[in-house]
Amino acid sequence: MIYSLLISAAYALDKIALNSFSVVLYQVAVYIIPAIFTVIFIPKTFGNIRYFLKPQKNTLIILLSAVFQMISTLALYAAYKYGGDLSVVGPLAQTSTVLTILVGIVILKERWNLKRKIIGVILVLAGVALLKLSI
């Protein structure tokens, strides 16, 4: 319950900030500035980042994930900025978890807690359907 309150507060702050700043500036503030502070105050973190920068078998997947995350975040911020109702946009944004779970099951063949994952996906989709019906 506390987690959902924090998420709701974060969405509300996002919407307020996006009415004051451009989407690109907000992206920089939300992602780059914390990364810089992390490297400054926890210097060992930078050494761990180098591992991900080496060309590997999964480099393309990591780059594609970063691009899709960027597109997703920009779309979310645009929805907030251009009049999206916070009580609808927020929950719909969290449906990305459903996609992550389905990719894990189908592509990565993850079977751990499969029954729970499927039940969770069904509940989320039912919640989205209820949102659609209430509009």
N, C-alpha and C positions, 0 to 999 in steps of 0.2 A: 504494500500500500504506500509506504514512504517512497519507494522507487517510482511509482506512477505519479505521485505528487511532484517529485523532482523533475521528472520528464515533462510534465505539464507546465511547470514553472520555466523550464528551459525553452519550451516551444513559445511560451508567451514572451520571454525575453528576446528570442530570435525575431519574432514578429515586430516587436517594438524597435529593435536595433535596425532591422531591415527598412523600416520607414525613415530612419535617420541617415543611413549610409547606403552606398551602392553595394550590390551583391558581391562584386569582385573584392572590394575593400573588406567586406565582412568575411569573405572566404579567407583572405590573408590573415585577418585578425584571429579567426577561429582555429586555423590549422597551422600556420607558419609560426606565429608568435609563441604558442606553447611549445612547439618543437625547438625553437631557439633557446627558450628558458630551460628546457629539459637538458639540452646539450651543455648549457653553461653551468647549471647547478648539479647535474649528474653526468660528469664527463665520460664515464664508462659506457654510457648508452651509445655514444658515437661509435665506439668500437664494435658494438653489436650490430649497428646499422650497416657497416661495411660488408658483413656476410650477405646481406640481401642485395647489395649492389654488384656482387660478382656474377658474371654470366653463368647461369645454371639452366638445368632442364626446365625449371618452373618460372624462369624470368618472364616469359611471354604471358603466362597466367597472372603473375603479379602485376605486370604493367596493364593488362586488360582490366584487372580488378580495380586498379587505381583510376583508370579512365572512367569506368562505369560508376565508381563511387563519386567522382567529381561531377559527372553528368547528373547523377541522382541528387546530389546535394544542391546543385544549381537549380534543378527543377523544383526541389522542395522550397528553396528560398524564394524562387519566383512565385510559387503558389502562395506563400505567406505574404509577399509584398504586393501582389496584384489582386488581393481581395479574397483569398481562400479562407474559409471559416476554420478557425483554429481547432475546433472540436471535430472537424472532419479531416482536415489535412494531416494533423498529428497522427491519428490512428492509421490512416491510409499509408503514411510514410513508413510505419512500422511493419507493413506487410512485406517489406523487403526481406524480413526474416523468413517468411514463407518460401520465397525464392531460394534463399540460402539453404534451407532445409531440403527442399526438393532437389537442388543441385547436388547436395551431399548424398542423398539417397540414390539418385539416378546415375550420376556421373562418377562419384567417388565410391559408390557401393557401400555406404555406411549403413550398418545394421544395428548399431548399439541403440537401445531404447526406441526401436522402430515403431512400436505400437504407440508410445507416448508422442513421438514426432507426428505421426499421422493424425492422432487425436488433436494435437495442437494446431496443425494446419487446418483441420476441419473447423475448429472453434474460431480461428482467426477469420476464415472465409465466411463463416456464419455471421460474425460481428460486422464484417464489411457489408454483407447483404442487409443486415439490420440498419446500418448507417444509410445505405442507399434507399431503403424503404421509408426512413424517417425524413428524408429531404423533401 
